């Protein structure tokens, strides 16, 4: 059974973290609550899909500062910013820095629930793409330099005859390398080969 996506909640108000944690459990996700940005950063490990529900105003490191820190680390965890009255300017700034959305307190439970589910779905898709890329790169690493040379030219749309001329080998040699390449990559068609090559280059 796969682990549930984690919804991280960072807010210095225990009533807020408690209420959101209960909501997260109701929608069958895993809550992880923190009363400060520092505590979150000390324990956070980006090892699976999820999202972050983040308060803007907190003692010590603010929500915006935490967001900037995550961005500087290259972390793409979707962030739902929750703000009090008068914090809209900061919320807009957070959106400009890549936040998924912002909600003003008091927010509606259903609105938060919908945002969390959408953010988690987005992150699940990102993680799936990441895993596909890692798998594709591992499979590509199995190829010899000679097979890589053939792969690059097949992806470029060149025929076996054209590849043979470029590499200064026989067409039969290209066919043999191509067959070994397909076997190593565990693909059965050119279409599958192109799909795998594209997946290895996804950011």
Residue, then its C-alpha position, 0 to 999 in steps of 0.5 A: x500500500x502506497x503512503x498517503x500524500x502529506x499535507x504540511x501545516x505551518x501556523x503558530x495558532x494551535x486551533x488552526x493547525x488542529x482544525x486543518x489536521x482534522x480536515x486533512x484526515x477526513x479527506x484521507x491524507x496525512x497531516x503534519x503540523x508545525x507551529x513555526x517555520x523553523x520547526x518545519x524546515x528542521x524536519x522536512x524531507x521532500x520524499x513524496x507528494x503533498x502540499x503546504x498550508x502556510x500562514x503568512x504572519x508568524x513569530x520568527x521566520x514568516x511564511x514569505x521567508x519560508x517560501x523563499x527558502x524553499x524556492x532557493x532550495x529548488x523545492x516545488x511543493x505546492x503552497x496554499x497561503x492563509x492570511x489574516x485581514x490586511x495581509x493581502x499584499x503579502x499574499x499577492x507577493x506569495x502568489x507572484x513567487x509561485x504559491x498555488x493559491x491564497x485564502x483569507x481567514x476565516x476561510x470556508x472549510x470546503x474551499x480549503x479542502x478543494x484547494x488542498x486536493x487540487x494542490x496534492x493532485x498537481x504534486x502527485x503528477x509532478x512526482x510521477x513525471x519525476x519518477x518516470x524521468x528517473x526510470x528512463x535515465x536509468x535505462x538509458x545508462x545501460x547503453x554503450x557509447x555505440x548504442x547511444x550514437x545510434x539512439x541519438x540518430x534514431x530520435x532525430x528521425x534518421x534511417x539505418x542507411x543514413x546512420x550507417x553513413x554518418x558512423x562509417x559502419x555497415x547497415x548491418x552493424x547499425x541494425x545489430x546495435x539498434x536491436x541490442x539497444x531496444x533490448x537493453x531499454x526494454x522497448x518493442x517499437x520506435x514509438x516506445x523508444x521515442x517516448x522513453x527518450x522524451x521522458x529522460x529529458x523532462x525537467 
